[in-house]
Amino acid sequence: MRDNTTFARQQDVEGGRESAPISVALRASDAILEHGINAYLTSSPRVSVLPRGSLLEADVSVLVLNNMDDEWLKVLKHDAARTFHYPIPVVIVADAISESQLNLAIEYGMTSFLPRSQTNLDQLVDAVVEASAGHSQMPEMLVFQLVAELRQRKRKTILAEVLQDSGMSAREIEVLRMLSEGMDTGEIAARMSYSERTIKGIIHDVVKRWKLRNRTHAVAYAMRVGIL
């Protein structure tokens, strides 16, 4: 039922038509904060705040926090489990969120994040309406964090594939990395607690396996394929 209502609201929002108030499950860091925001939201014709404990009947979940912390992440995780079959978009207002918290919050259903110091109550209502229509709001800084994280994950995937195809070991990669930083075999041997002969053998094996000319060519190749 909630899914059909949400779809209808999305059509109304996109078509510019009036729609029924959006049901909101509101929670905040403290009772005074929650009471104040509840009073404002209740005065808006666009939203309707549900009684505490009515998460499963909500169209959008709103959390207004002093700080995002492990306890609130546990709340998000618990909510995600309860609404697994009928996911509810989550709008979070908080002072800050770390990269690891951001990734977990998104995994647990967060669709929009609003910096508390830069958000007024009208903007919160707008975010709730947008969330109910399937839209997301993220500050530019958080978008950059997400893009960087996705790139890093992609790089790790590519690296794993390259390593599997090439048969490279972690020790060989470390030797190539130190060569790329300008270290000679003696310095690498001392750093890795190997003999210089062992380091030269590792380099020789890599050059031979990849059919390269020399160690410089090996470093350049490793950079080109994304190992370094």
Stockholm file with secondary structure:
# STOCKHOLM 1.0

chainA/1-228         MRDNTTFARQQDVEGGRESAPISVALRASDAILEHGINAYLTSSPRVSVLPRGSLLEADVSVLVLNNMDDEWLKVLKHDAARTFHYPIPVVIVADAISESQLNLAIEYGMTSFLPRSQTNLDQLVDAVVEASAGHSQMPEMLVFQLVAELRQRKRKTILAEVLQDSGMSAREIEVLRMLSEGMDTGEIAARMSYSERTIKGIIHDVVKRWKLRNRTHAVAYAMRVGIL
#=GR chainA/1-228 SS CHHHHHHHHHHHHHHTCCCCCEEEEEEESSHHHHHHHHHHHHHCTTEEECCTTCGGGCSEEEEECSSCCHHHHHHHHHHHHHTSSSCCCEEEEESCCCHHHHHHHHHTTEEEEEEGGGCCHHHHHHHHHHHHTTCCBCCHHHHHHHHHHHHHHHHHHHHHHHHHHHTCCHHHHHHHHHHHTTCCHHHHHHHHTCCHHHHHHHHHHHHHHHTCSSHHHHHHHHHHTTCC
#=GC SS_cons         CHHHHHHHHHHHHHHTCCCCCEEEEEEESSHHHHHHHHHHHHHCTTEEECCTTCGGGCSEEEEECSSCCHHHHHHHHHHHHHTSSSCCCEEEEESCCCHHHHHHHHHTTEEEEEEGGGCCHHHHHHHHHHHHTTCCBCCHHHHHHHHHHHHHHHHHHHHHHHHHHHTCCHHHHHHHHHHHTTCCHHHHHHHHTCCHHHHHHHHHHHHHHHTCSSHHHHHHHHHHTTCC
//
